[in-house]
Amino acid sequence: MADKKTIVVYFSRTGTTEKTAKEIARLAGADICRIETVKKYPKSYLLCVAAARLEKSRGELPPLAGELPDLSGYQRVVAGFPVWWFSCPAALLSFFSNYDLDGKEILPFCRHGGGGPGKSRDVLEKACRGAEVRAVFDANKADEEELRRWLAQ
């Protein structure tokens, strides 16, 4: 991994994915970038689930807040997200829609409420055309050693 410049990008609503993303960035010696949407998702879990479902059914990509990083100097993008409706959230897809990912390696990891990564990899492969999208790592119970092994792939 040391020979590939790496950035960790992540979307986190509650902070759980953020905590894992920061640990991965530390272990990898990688840069890090939080993905944020202009419109904030509801704090209520049930309202957030409803908003995410509506967004997914409409195929909406929410506008992102803040300045996006320049990915041209990175060979590897570690992408973290919570699983929403059996897939990655639209905010992550919105992020990737801004880039030419040809030749990049995408290492996705997820946090979830028990359903696993779902169809996240399939969705990411479509969104990240030209990139090599690895299997989605289930980081729910991963300790530091498991994270190190995953990063070394």
Residue pairs with C-beta under 8 A, 6 or more apart in sequence:
1 28
1 76
1 151
1 152
2 29
4 75
4 76
4 105
5 73
5 74
5 75
5 76
6 28
6 29
6 30
6 31
6 74
6 75
6 76
6 77
6 78
7 30
7 31
7 32
7 33
7 69
7 71
7 74
7 76
7 77
7 78
8 21
8 24
8 25
8 28
8 30
8 31
8 32
8 33
8 78
8 79
8 80
9 32
9 33
9 34
9 35
9 69
9 77
9 78
9 79
9 80
9 92
9 95
10 17
10 18
10 20
10 21
10 32
10 33
10 34
10 35
10 79
10 80
10 81
11 17
11 34
11 35
11 36
11 80
11 81
11 82
11 89
11 91
11 92
11 95
12 18
12 21
12 34
12 80
12 81
12 82
13 41
13 48
13 82
14 82
16 82
16 111
17 80
17 81
17 82
17 110
17 111
18 34
20 80
20 109
20 111
20 139
20 142
21 32
21 34
21 78
21 80
22 32
23 144
23 147
24 30
24 78
24 80
24 109
24 147
24 151
25 31
25 32
25 78
27 144
27 147
27 148
27 151
28 78
28 151
30 78
31 69
31 74
33 68
33 69
35 64
35 91
35 92
35 94
35 95
36 64
36 65
36 66
36 91
37 62
37 63
37 64
37 65
37 91
37 94
38 62
38 63
38 64
38 65
39 62
39 63
41 48
41 51
41 52
42 48
42 51
49 84
49 85
52 84
52 85
52 89
52 90
53 85
54 60
55 62
55 90
56 84
56 85
56 87
56 90
60 90
61 90
61 93
61 94
61 97
62 90
62 91
62 94
63 94
64 91
64 94
64 95
64 98
68 95
68 98
71 77
71 99
71 101
71 104
74 104
75 103
75 104
75 105
76 104
76 105
76 106
76 107
77 101
77 104
77 105
77 106
77 107
77 131
78 107
78 108
78 109
78 151
79 88
79 92
79 96
79 106
79 107
79 108
79 109
79 124
80 108
80 109
80 110
80 111
80 139
81 88
81 89
81 91
81 92
81 108
81 109
81 110
81 111
81 120
82 89
82 110
82 111
82 112
83 110
83 111
83 112
83 113
83 115
83 116
83 117
83 118
83 120
85 118
86 115
86 118
86 119
86 120
87 118
87 119
87 120
87 123
88 108
88 110
88 120
88 123
88 124
92 124
92 127
93 123
93 127
96 124
96 127
96 128
97 127
100 130
101 128
101 129
101 130
101 131
102 129
102 130
102 131
103 130
103 131
104 128
104 130
104 131
104 132
105 131
105 132
105 134
106 124
106 128
106 131
106 132
106 133
106 134
107 134
107 137
107 150
107 151
107 153
108 117
108 120
108 121
108 124
108 133
108 134
108 136
108 137
109 136
109 137
109 138
109 139
109 150
110 116
110 117
110 120
110 136
110 137
110 138
110 139
111 139
111 140
112 118
112 138
112 140
116 138
117 136
117 138
120 136
121 133
121 135
121 136
124 133
124 136
125 133
134 153
137 150
139 147
142 150
